[in-house]
Amino acid sequence: MQSPVAERGPQSFDRVLSSMCTEPHPAARRAAERFLTTNPGDPATYTAIAELEHDAVAGLATVTGLTDAVDAETPTALAAHGYVTSGGTESNLQAVRSARDRAETAATATHDPVVVAPESAHFSFHKAASVLGVELRTVPTDDDGRADVDAAAAALDDDAVLLVGVAGTTEYGRVDPIPALADLAVDAGVPLHVDAAWGGFHLPFSGHDWGFDVPGVATVTVDPHKVGRAAVPAGGLLAREREALDALAIDTPYLETASQASLTGTRSGAGVASAAAALDHLWRDGYRREYERAMDLANWLADELAGRGLGVVDPELPLVAFDLPAATFEAVRERGWRLSRTGAGEARVVVMPHVSRESLSAFLADLDDLL
Amino acid sequence: MQSPVAERGPQSFDRVLSSMCTEPHPAARRAAERFLTTNPGDPATYTAIAELEHDAVAGLATVTGLTDAVDAETPTALAAHGYVTSGGTESNLQAVRSARDRAETAATATHDPVVVAPESAHFSFHKAASVLGVELRTVPTDDDGRADVDAAAAALDDDAVLLVGVAGTTEYGRVDPIPALADLAVDAGVPLHVDAAWGGFHLPFSGHDWGFDVPGVATVTVDPHKVGRAAVPAGGLLAREREALDALAIDTPYLETASQASLTGTRSGAGVASAAAALDHLWRDGYRREYERAMDLANWLADELAGRGLGVVDPELPLVAFDLPAATFEAVRERGWRLSRTGAGEARVVVMPHVSRESLSAFLADLDDLL
């Protein structure tokens, strides 16, 4: 007997201000439905989706500047430099795993390999450290919420195998000084991994230096199923050197292909196809227009909140953190708004494609009621 | 510009004899489409899909005998004993990770923790060992393709943290002697993990002892997106003790819930909803009928192949391995049949729900042409 919940379907997106996921682009949804029954984890059996994954990776290579960095190659050749993951967590975990396994620094029996990351790094790095048996050494952020470069330099010792920079932090949408961190990484002889899971589809338009055009950037996480408007699950991991992905490959005796670099086995054709379709339809102008719309809206929201006397963190990307009394936060949630909090207790709104001026006006109206 | 591949869609399932995935049940497909935009990795934001995951886990608990083993609890309480994973690879990896982290045997600096598994175990255990920094110690199978119990006993030393049994091996569809392996595990003080990723939806009807009704079975992998007829991605991991899942939990400061046991972060609502829908529609009679249909068809196919003078491995579950000259194998693939090979070089047909008497007759007709 079908659960009434299943019949009703999920809640609408109107009041979801907390999520870094959004409604897929219509073409992405259609592609997801069309390729629902395929498995890109078995590319010799499922040949159509294998081709679409090459297209998606080629698209992500363009977004992140990889195509230029490795001298514009064909989708097939670029495919060796990345794949569509299950999401940012897998991308980040695999980047750490690759660095761990390639490190020439032999960790002694008493020291685990060390990953240096800003304290603003996503909790997936804590998960990765636990899973992979590495030590996560976090360094403070400065008053603007960006990685403290001097502290990162001090943390990079002989046990370090990877430095992480974040391009669009989860809590404040901050972009670390990637070129400065890249210089540190090069000096220390470690790769720099850039986590642009959420920021990656805004950053081509925001003026930041963040991707493979920065020497020293070795791997990048960028998720189509966030601002990219693909369907879940569709994350992305790209590597400047194909050897970084080769390090992840496990022999697969049962499939018709020889090895598998992904963390999961069977994979979602729906996610991969939707990523290819979203990139096809929205790169470059669609994403540029969304960046401009979302940034304008974030700035407007920040002004409106400041005008109401609330402390606001000036948005660097389309994410607004602001002070809100705990009781008001709870009351706002009771009115159906999905809002999240930073570790420091601020409320946080992520201006995703489904977040409109209308919904934010309604949110402000409810705030006005409650404050 | 839409890729012509994307417009054409994937190849049909008619000639896919190699895959352990299949077409989702229609209700599962509808549920997948309805919940495409939800993220069960953020259950406090996406409350409807969180509820459906409880339903799916409760369903899997029934399939595997967990419900009886822990005294039939509510879906909410059972939810602490399992979750819908991205697939069998994640389920197996998480089972190893949980055992690794809970083991009281302190591995010395010179010894990695050891996982003992039959050589028939899926390559995901090799991936898990590489990712998790454990040693995979494989033991031979006997002439019938099942784990050699005496060899497993000899392999269980003080460094062992987990014993693995397979209920429905990837290559031959064999079911290990789970009760005997469970006794070994109990004696050695380690958990037994049963990989029933593919077999789990046949085994409730086949007469084998394989699930939580066997004392000593600690964790089970069972994948809705295989014989369960859910959409990819939908695997399952169940644990007798909720502490086994608690060991996987990482604190999540940004989400509205406190911690996350899954390997991935953002997760597919489509997969979870489809698992709930498939179980709702097909347990118990639908799955029973499919077991009987597929087993009859596998036995018929085995007879037909033997009648043509080919060496056939008698099917224990709906999977048929048989000798086929390499040239014939390639020629059959060129006619559009997706077939796979065992490590020993046999051809292998998995009788999934989409595999019909008609398609197998056409396959045999092509074989007759070519032999």
Interface residues (C-beta under 8 A of the other chain):
Chain A: M1 Q2 S3 V5 A6 R8 G9 P10 Q11 F13 V16 S18 S19 M20 C21 T22 E23 P24 A27 R29 A31 A32 E33 R34 F35 L36 T37 T38 N39 D42 T45 Y46 T47 A48 I49 E51 L52 D55 S86 G87 G88 T89 E90 L93 R97 D101 A109 T110 H122 F123 S124 H126 K127 S130 V131 L132 G133 T170 E171 D223 H225 A231 V232 P233 G235 I250 D251 T252 P253 Y254 L255 E256 Q260 L263 T264 G265 T266 R267 S268 G269 A270 G271 A273 A276 A277 D280 R338 S340 T342 G343
Chain B: M1 Q2 S3 V5 A6 R8 G9 P10 Q11 F13 V16 S18 S19 M20 C21 T22 E23 P24 A27 R29 A31 A32 E33 R34 F35 L36 T37 T38 N39 D42 T45 Y46 T47 A48 I49 E51 L52 D55 S86 G87 G88 T89 E90 L93 R97 D101 A109 T110 H122 F123 S124 H126 K127 S130 V131 L132 G133 T170 E171 D223 H225 A231 V232 P233 G235 I250 D251 T252 P253 Y254 L255 E256 Q260 L263 T264 G265 T266 R267 S268 G269 A270 G271 A273 A276 A277 D280 R338 S340 T342 G343
